[in-house]
Amino acid sequence: MTGYDRTTSFLKGEKVDHPPFHPIIMRWAARYAGVKYRDFCTIPQAKTSAMIRCARDFGIDWVTVMSDPWAEATAFGIEVEYPGDDLPVDKGGHLPDAQAASKMNHYNPLESTRCRNRLAEIRLFKEQVGNELFIVGWVEGPVAEYVDLRRAANASIDFLLEPDAAGKAMDIITECAMEFIHLQIKAGAHCIGIGDAFCSQIGPELYDLLAFNRQKKLVDHIHSEGAVAKLHICGNTDTILDGMIKTGADIVDIDHMVPSLGNFAGMLDQQQVFSGKSDPVTIIQDGNYETILQSVRTDFEQSDGRCIVSAGCEITPGTTVQNMRYFSNSVFKLQKT
């Protein structure tokens, strides 16, 4: 089976040879392919060639445009610096207060270099792997993007003291994301990931107030465009995971800090699955074949066989090639029930 066929069949609950393997590789992929991280973030061919090489060398079933959270932020005016071989650095351009955020202008993805690059990456994936691999585009979720535009401390105060103004800004963010989603699917993405990491820091009440309806709107829009929706929130999402599932996202990412998948597997709709949740440091980076296999097997069993094999978040750049092979090989020890 191809990675595309394996993933789409798995999502439908159909029989597959083994569960899909979707590790989040960004810095790891660049390092393995010998690509400077600045180039990985800013040059479409550098990212796509690295991701395709990793997919083919390690039996990975997907390719993604993931590298950093700043593509849409730069379109909104955030200034970002790209060191030669390190993570991008936020240098300024933040909105001064919640009221200013609530009145910010919509951006045009086609007028933003980073957004145009993302579309170019998807087109390159489509040209080079077609339906061989599952192609995943990406947008920042409303809470995470607001945090990027206001900084975490300021945004946290806004959420408590000016939730209406913050909400208006998030509506603008959501509307822009919908347009960007449309363009990514048109370019060839099979799936769109929504990254809303800061939601694990705001608690269930603010999640319901600020995030849930807007995330669901994005998921519904992705479905209306004929694509698969993936929701990624890092951290311990135990108190909001029921809401994440209720957004209708087809793939719900689970970080290693969530104690167990067993409490939530019964909440999944027929064509929803989890993705995760091995600890990328203690298990994938520092573990051995036995600990990696046990982690993968535990997640698979707790989810009743409805879990894409992945770590809870990004594979660290310090992970050895050998351990990545162990991780890849673990999928062959599982059988969809």
C-alpha positions as CSV (number, residue, x, y, z in Angstrom):
1,M,0.0,0.0,0.0
2,T,1.1,3.6,-0.6
3,G,1.3,6.0,2.4
4,Y,-1.7,7.8,0.9
5,D,-3.8,4.6,0.6
6,R,-2.8,3.3,4.0
7,T,-3.7,6.6,5.7
8,T,-7.0,7.1,3.9
9,S,-8.1,3.5,4.4
10,F,-7.1,3.6,8.1
11,L,-9.2,6.7,8.6
12,K,-12.2,4.9,7.0
13,G,-11.8,1.9,9.3
14,E,-10.8,-0.3,6.5
15,K,-8.2,-3.1,6.7
16,V,-4.6,-2.0,6.3
17,D,-1.3,-3.9,6.3
18,H,-0.2,-1.8,9.3
19,P,-1.1,1.5,10.9
20,P,0.2,4.7,9.2
21,F,3.5,6.1,10.4
22,H,3.3,9.9,10.8
23,P,6.2,11.2,12.9
24,I,6.5,14.9,13.1
25,I,10.0,15.6,11.7
26,M,11.2,19.2,11.2
27,R,14.7,19.9,12.6
28,W,15.3,16.1,12.4
29,A,14.5,16.0,8.7
30,A,16.7,19.0,7.9
31,R,19.6,17.5,9.8
32,Y,19.2,14.0,8.3
33,A,19.1,15.6,4.8
34,G,22.0,17.9,5.4
35,V,19.8,21.1,4.9
36,K,20.4,24.3,6.9
37,Y,17.3,25.0,9.0
38,R,17.0,28.5,7.5
39,D,16.7,27.0,4.1
40,F,14.3,24.3,5.3
41,C,12.0,27.1,6.6
42,T,12.3,29.5,3.7
43,I,13.2,27.5,0.5
44,P,10.4,25.2,-0.7
45,Q,12.6,22.8,-2.6
46,A,14.9,22.4,0.4
47,K,12.0,21.4,2.7
48,T,10.2,19.1,0.2
49,S,13.3,17.3,-0.9
50,A,14.3,16.6,2.8
51,M,10.8,15.4,3.7
52,I,10.5,13.1,0.7
53,R,13.9,11.6,1.4
54,C,13.0,10.9,5.0
55,A,9.7,9.4,4.0
56,R,11.3,7.0,1.5
57,D,14.2,6.1,3.8
58,F,12.1,5.4,6.9
59,G,8.8,4.2,5.5
60,I,7.0,7.4,6.6
61,D,3.5,7.6,5.1
62,W,3.1,11.4,5.1
63,V,4.9,14.6,4.1
64,T,4.1,18.0,5.6
65,V,4.8,21.6,5.3
66,M,5.6,21.9,9.0
67,S,8.7,23.8,10.1
68,D,7.8,26.7,12.3
69,P,4.7,28.8,13.4
70,W,5.6,32.0,11.7
71,A,4.2,31.8,8.1
72,E,0.9,33.5,8.8
73,A,2.4,35.7,11.6
74,T,4.7,37.3,9.0
75,A,1.7,37.9,6.8
76,F,0.1,39.7,9.7
77,G,3.3,41.8,10.2
78,I,5.5,40.0,12.7
79,E,9.2,40.4,12.0
80,V,11.1,37.1,12.0
81,E,14.8,36.4,11.7
82,Y,16.1,33.1,10.3
83,P,19.5,32.1,11.8
84,G,21.6,29.9,9.6
85,D,20.9,26.6,11.3
86,D,18.6,27.2,14.2
87,L,15.0,28.0,14.9
88,P,13.5,31.2,13.6
89,V,13.4,34.1,16.0
90,D,10.5,36.5,16.7
91,K,12.0,40.0,16.5
92,G,9.0,42.3,16.8
93,G,6.0,43.8,15.1
94,H,3.5,42.7,17.7
95,L,0.1,44.3,18.1
96,P,0.1,46.8,21.0
97,D,-3.1,45.7,22.7
98,A,-6.3,43.6,22.3
99,Q,-8.3,46.5,20.8
100,A,-5.7,47.0,18.0
101,A,-5.8,43.2,17.5
102,S,-9.5,43.2,17.1
103,K,-9.2,45.8,14.2
104,M,-6.3,44.3,12.4
105,N,-6.5,43.8,8.6
106,H,-7.0,40.6,6.9
107,Y,-3.9,39.4,5.0
108,N,-3.7,38.0,1.5
109,P,-1.8,34.7,1.4
110,L,-0.8,35.4,-2.2
111,E,1.0,38.6,-1.1
112,S,3.0,36.9,1.7
113,T,6.3,35.3,0.8
114,R,6.0,32.6,3.5
115,C,2.4,31.8,2.6
116,R,3.3,31.6,-1.1
117,N,6.2,29.3,-0.2
118,R,3.8,27.0,1.6
119,L,1.6,26.7,-1.5
120,A,4.8,26.1,-3.5
121,E,5.8,23.3,-1.1
122,I,2.4,21.6,-1.6
123,R,2.6,21.9,-5.3
124,L,6.1,20.3,-5.3
125,F,4.9,17.5,-3.1
126,K,2.0,16.9,-5.5
127,E,4.3,16.9,-8.5
128,Q,6.9,14.6,-6.9
129,V,4.9,12.1,-4.8
130,G,1.3,12.5,-6.1
131,N,-0.8,10.0,-4.2
132,E,2.2,8.0,-3.1
133,L,2.3,9.9,0.2
134,F,-0.3,11.7,2.3
135,I,0.3,15.4,1.8
136,V,-0.5,17.6,4.8
137,G,-0.8,21.4,4.7
138,W,-1.0,23.6,7.8
139,V,-2.6,26.6,9.4
140,E,-2.1,28.1,12.9
141,G,-5.2,27.8,15.1
142,P,-6.9,31.0,16.4
143,V,-5.5,30.9,19.9
144,A,-1.9,30.0,18.9
145,E,-1.9,32.7,16.2
146,Y,-3.2,35.3,18.6
147,V,-0.4,34.4,21.0
148,D,2.1,34.9,18.1
149,L,0.7,38.3,17.4
150,R,0.5,39.6,21.0
151,R,3.2,37.4,22.8
152,A,2.2,34.8,25.4
153,A,2.1,37.0,28.5
154,N,0.1,39.8,26.9
155,A,-2.3,37.3,25.2
156,S,-2.9,35.5,28.5
157,I,-4.0,38.8,30.1
158,D,-6.2,39.6,27.1
159,F,-8.0,36.2,27.4
160,L,-8.9,37.1,31.0
161,L,-9.6,40.8,30.8
162,E,-10.6,41.5,27.2
163,P,-12.0,38.2,25.8
164,D,-14.4,39.9,23.5
165,A,-11.7,41.9,21.8
166,A,-9.4,38.9,21.6
167,G,-12.3,36.9,20.2
168,K,-12.8,39.5,17.4
169,A,-9.2,39.2,16.5
170,M,-9.5,35.4,16.5
171,D,-12.4,35.7,14.1
172,I,-10.2,37.6,11.7
173,I,-7.5,35.0,12.1
174,T,-10.0,32.2,11.4
175,E,-11.3,33.9,8.3
176,C,-7.8,34.4,7.0
177,A,-7.0,30.7,7.8
178,M,-10.1,29.6,5.8
179,E,-8.8,31.4,2.7
180,F,-5.3,29.9,3.2
181,I,-6.8,26.5,3.7
182,H,-8.7,26.8,0.4
183,L,-5.5,27.7,-1.5
184,Q,-3.6,24.8,0.1
185,I,-6.2,22.2,-0.8
186,K,-6.4,23.7,-4.3
187,A,-2.6,23.3,-4.5
188,G,-2.9,19.6,-3.7
189,A,-3.0,19.0,0.0
190,H,-4.9,15.9,1.1
191,C,-5.2,17.1,4.6
192,I,-4.8,20.4,6.6
193,G,-3.4,20.4,10.1
194,I,-4.5,23.0,12.6
195,G,-1.8,23.8,15.1
196,D,-3.2,25.4,18.3
197,A,-0.6,24.6,20.8
198,F,-1.3,27.3,23.4
199,C,-4.8,25.8,24.1
200,S,-3.3,23.3,26.5
201,Q,-2.3,26.3,28.7
202,I,-5.7,28.1,29.0
203,G,-7.9,25.5,30.7
204,P,-11.3,24.1,29.6
205,E,-13.4,27.2,30.2
206,L,-11.3,29.4,28.0
207,Y,-11.0,26.6,25.5
208,D,-14.7,26.5,25.2
209,L,-15.0,30.2,25.1
210,L,-12.2,31.1,22.7
211,A,-11.1,28.0,20.7
212,F,-13.7,25.3,20.3
213,N,-16.2,27.0,17.9
214,R,-13.4,28.5,15.8
215,Q,-11.5,25.3,15.5
216,K,-14.8,23.5,14.5
217,K,-15.4,26.2,11.9
218,L,-12.0,25.4,10.4
219,V,-12.6,21.7,10.5
220,D,-16.0,22.1,8.9
221,H,-14.4,24.3,6.2
222,I,-11.7,21.7,5.5
223,H,-14.3,19.0,5.1
224,S,-16.4,21.2,2.8
225,E,-13.3,21.5,0.6
226,G,-13.1,17.7,0.4
227,A,-10.0,17.3,2.6
228,V,-9.1,15.6,5.9
229,A,-8.7,17.7,9.1
230,K,-6.0,17.2,11.7
231,L,-5.9,19.0,15.1
232,H,-2.6,19.3,16.9
233,I,-2.4,20.8,20.4
234,C,0.8,20.1,22.3
235,G,0.9,19.5,26.1
236,N,-1.5,17.9,28.5
237,T,-4.8,18.2,26.8
238,D,-6.6,15.8,29.1
239,T,-9.2,18.4,30.3
240,I,-10.0,19.6,26.7
241,L,-9.6,16.4,24.7
242,D,-13.3,15.7,24.6
243,G,-13.7,19.1,23.0
244,M,-10.9,18.5,20.5
245,I,-12.7,15.3,19.5
246,K,-16.0,17.1,19.2
247,T,-14.5,19.5,16.6
248,G,-14.9,16.6,14.2
249,A,-11.2,16.6,13.3
250,D,-10.4,13.3,11.5
251,I,-7.0,13.1,13.1
252,V,-6.6,14.2,16.8
253,D,-3.0,14.5,17.9
254,I,-2.3,13.4,21.5
255,D,0.9,14.5,23.3
256,H,2.7,12.2,25.7
257,M,1.5,14.2,28.7
258,V,-2.0,12.9,28.3
259,P,-2.1,10.0,30.8
260,S,-4.0,7.5,28.7
261,L,-5.9,7.2,25.5
262,G,-8.2,4.6,27.0
263,N,-10.4,7.3,28.6
264,F,-11.2,8.9,25.3
265,A,-11.2,6.2,22.6
266,G,-14.9,5.6,23.0
267,M,-15.6,9.2,22.2
268,L,-14.2,8.9,18.6
269,D,-16.6,8.9,15.7
270,Q,-16.4,6.0,13.3
271,Q,-13.9,7.8,11.0
272,Q,-11.8,9.6,13.6
273,V,-8.5,8.4,14.9
274,F,-5.8,9.6,17.3
275,S,-2.1,10.2,16.4
276,G,0.6,9.9,19.0
277,K,1.7,9.7,21.7
278,S,5.2,8.4,22.4
279,D,7.4,10.8,24.4
280,P,9.8,12.2,21.8
281,V,12.6,12.6,24.4
282,T,12.5,9.8,26.9
283,I,11.1,7.2,24.5
284,I,12.1,8.0,20.9
285,Q,15.4,9.9,21.5
286,D,16.7,8.2,24.7
287,G,14.9,4.8,24.5
288,N,15.8,1.5,22.8
289,Y,13.9,-0.8,20.5
290,E,12.0,-2.5,23.4
291,T,10.9,0.8,25.1
292,I,9.9,2.3,21.7
293,L,7.9,-0.8,20.7
294,Q,6.2,-0.9,24.1
295,S,5.1,2.7,23.9
296,V,3.7,2.3,20.4
297,R,1.9,-0.9,21.4
298,T,0.4,0.7,24.5
299,D,-1.0,3.6,22.6
300,F,-2.4,1.3,19.9
301,E,-4.1,-1.0,22.5
302,Q,-5.5,1.9,24.6
303,S,-7.0,3.4,21.4
304,D,-8.5,0.1,20.4
305,G,-6.4,0.1,17.3
306,R,-7.4,3.6,16.2
307,C,-4.1,5.4,16.5
308,I,-1.6,6.6,13.8
309,V,1.9,5.9,15.0
310,S,3.6,9.1,16.0
311,A,5.3,10.8,18.8
312,G,3.4,13.3,20.9
313,C,5.2,16.1,19.2
314,E,8.3,16.8,17.1
315,I,11.1,14.2,16.9
316,T,14.1,15.9,18.4
317,P,17.1,16.6,16.2
318,G,19.2,14.6,18.7
319,T,17.3,11.4,17.9
320,T,19.7,8.8,16.2
321,V,19.0,7.3,12.9
322,Q,19.0,3.9,14.6
323,N,16.2,5.0,17.0
324,M,14.2,6.4,14.1
325,R,14.5,3.0,12.4
326,Y,13.3,1.3,15.6
327,F,10.3,3.7,15.6
328,S,9.6,2.9,12.0
329,N,9.9,-0.8,12.4
330,S,7.5,-0.8,15.4
331,V,4.5,-0.4,13.1
332,F,5.0,-3.8,11.7
333,K,4.4,-5.3,15.1
334,L,0.8,-3.9,15.1
335,Q,-2.3,-5.2,13.4
336,K,-5.5,-3.2,12.9
337,T,-8.4,-4.8,14.6
